[in-house]
Amino acid sequence: MVHGETMVEPVIEGTNWAAVNCPEVDILAHPGLITYEEALNAKKNDVALEISTRRGHSLSNGHVGKVALEVEANLVIDTDTHAPRDLISYDTAYRFGLGSGMPEKEVIKALEDNPANILKNKGLL
């Protein structure tokens, strides 16, 4: 997982580009205002893009969801948990997915299928 170019923290420009082109990366977390070209490379290189439930990082969820769905890149919904209080329920994660503009079918895919596929590809499931 790579810390993406979130809108709310200083991240070196080009981090998203490097992440979506690296074969060792499974997830680009909170990619902020990701470009279509970056999202296309994420799809090509099987890097999932995160819909984040973390305060601040979630500001660009609508953009990330829109771009990812348009280019058919994989999405995951994640918490960016720093402390136990950051953990959320499935229902809350589901609502974040819907709130980002994802259709119900894509929300379920982002919560269940895509994370399971990452684990399977790593031999962990």
C-alpha positions as CSV (number, residue, x, y, z in Angstrom):
1,M,0.0,0.0,0.0
2,V,1.3,3.5,-0.9
3,H,0.2,6.7,0.7
4,G,-1.3,8.7,-2.2
5,E,-1.4,12.3,-3.0
6,T,-4.2,13.2,-0.6
7,M,-5.5,16.8,-0.6
8,V,-4.9,17.3,3.1
9,E,-1.3,16.2,3.7
10,P,2.0,17.1,2.0
11,V,2.9,14.3,-0.4
12,I,5.6,14.5,-3.1
13,E,4.1,15.2,-6.5
14,G,4.4,12.0,-8.6
15,T,3.8,9.6,-5.8
16,N,0.5,8.5,-7.4
17,W,2.3,8.0,-10.7
18,A,5.0,5.9,-9.1
19,A,2.6,3.8,-7.2
20,V,0.3,2.9,-10.1
21,N,3.3,1.8,-12.1
22,C,5.0,-0.3,-9.4
23,P,4.3,-4.1,-9.6
24,E,4.7,-4.4,-5.8
25,V,1.8,-2.0,-5.0
26,D,-1.6,-3.5,-4.4
27,I,-3.5,-0.4,-3.2
28,L,-3.0,3.3,-3.7
29,A,-4.5,4.9,-0.5
30,H,-6.3,8.2,-0.7
31,P,-5.0,9.2,-4.1
32,G,-6.7,12.7,-4.0
33,L,-7.2,14.2,-7.4
34,I,-6.0,11.3,-9.3
35,T,-5.7,11.7,-13.1
36,Y,-7.4,9.6,-15.7
37,E,-3.9,8.5,-16.9
38,E,-2.9,7.4,-13.4
39,A,-6.2,5.5,-13.0
40,L,-5.7,3.8,-16.3
41,N,-2.3,2.6,-15.2
42,A,-3.7,1.5,-11.9
43,K,-6.2,-0.7,-13.9
44,K,-3.4,-2.0,-16.2
45,N,-1.1,-2.8,-13.3
46,D,-3.8,-4.2,-11.0
47,V,-3.5,-1.5,-8.4
48,A,-6.7,-0.8,-6.5
49,L,-7.6,2.8,-5.6
50,E,-8.9,3.6,-2.2
51,I,-12.1,5.2,-1.2
52,S,-11.1,6.4,2.3
53,T,-13.3,6.8,5.3
54,R,-10.6,8.9,7.1
55,R,-11.5,12.5,7.9
56,G,-9.8,14.8,5.3
57,H,-8.7,12.0,3.0
58,S,-12.3,11.4,2.1
59,L,-12.8,14.8,0.6
60,S,-11.8,13.5,-2.9
61,N,-13.8,10.2,-2.7
62,G,-16.3,11.4,-5.3
63,H,-13.6,12.2,-7.7
64,V,-11.7,9.0,-7.1
65,G,-14.8,6.9,-7.5
66,K,-15.9,8.7,-10.7
67,V,-12.5,8.4,-12.4
68,A,-12.0,4.8,-11.3
69,L,-15.4,3.7,-12.5
70,E,-15.0,5.5,-15.8
71,V,-11.7,3.6,-16.6
72,E,-12.9,0.4,-14.8
73,A,-10.1,0.5,-12.2
74,N,-10.5,-1.6,-9.0
75,L,-11.6,0.2,-5.8
76,V,-11.4,-0.7,-2.2
77,I,-13.0,1.0,0.8
78,D,-10.6,1.4,3.7
79,T,-10.3,3.3,7.0
80,D,-6.7,4.4,7.1
81,T,-7.0,3.4,10.8
82,H,-4.5,5.1,13.1
83,A,-6.3,4.1,16.4
84,P,-9.0,1.7,17.5
85,R,-11.6,4.6,17.4
86,D,-11.0,4.8,13.6
87,L,-12.4,1.3,13.0
88,I,-15.8,1.2,11.4
89,S,-18.6,-1.3,10.7
90,Y,-19.4,-2.8,7.3
91,D,-22.5,-0.7,7.1
92,T,-20.6,2.5,7.6
93,A,-18.1,1.5,5.0
94,Y,-21.0,0.7,2.7
95,R,-22.5,4.2,3.2
96,F,-19.1,5.8,2.4
97,G,-19.1,3.9,-0.9
98,L,-22.6,5.0,-1.8
99,G,-21.7,8.5,-0.7
100,S,-18.8,8.6,-3.1
101,G,-21.2,8.0,-5.9
102,M,-20.5,4.3,-6.4
103,P,-23.4,2.1,-7.6
104,E,-24.4,-0.6,-5.0
105,K,-22.9,-3.4,-7.1
106,E,-19.5,-1.5,-7.1
107,V,-19.7,-0.9,-3.4
108,I,-20.0,-4.6,-2.7
109,K,-17.2,-5.3,-5.1
110,A,-15.0,-2.7,-3.3
111,L,-15.8,-4.1,0.1
112,E,-15.7,-7.9,-0.6
113,D,-14.4,-9.0,-4.0
114,N,-11.5,-6.7,-4.6
115,P,-9.9,-7.1,-1.1
116,A,-10.4,-10.9,-1.4
117,N,-8.7,-10.9,-4.8
118,I,-5.7,-9.0,-3.4
119,L,-5.3,-11.5,-0.6
120,K,-5.7,-14.4,-3.0
121,N,-3.0,-13.0,-5.3
122,K,-0.6,-12.8,-2.3
123,G,-1.4,-16.3,-1.3
124,L,-3.0,-15.1,1.9
125,L,-6.5,-16.5,1.2
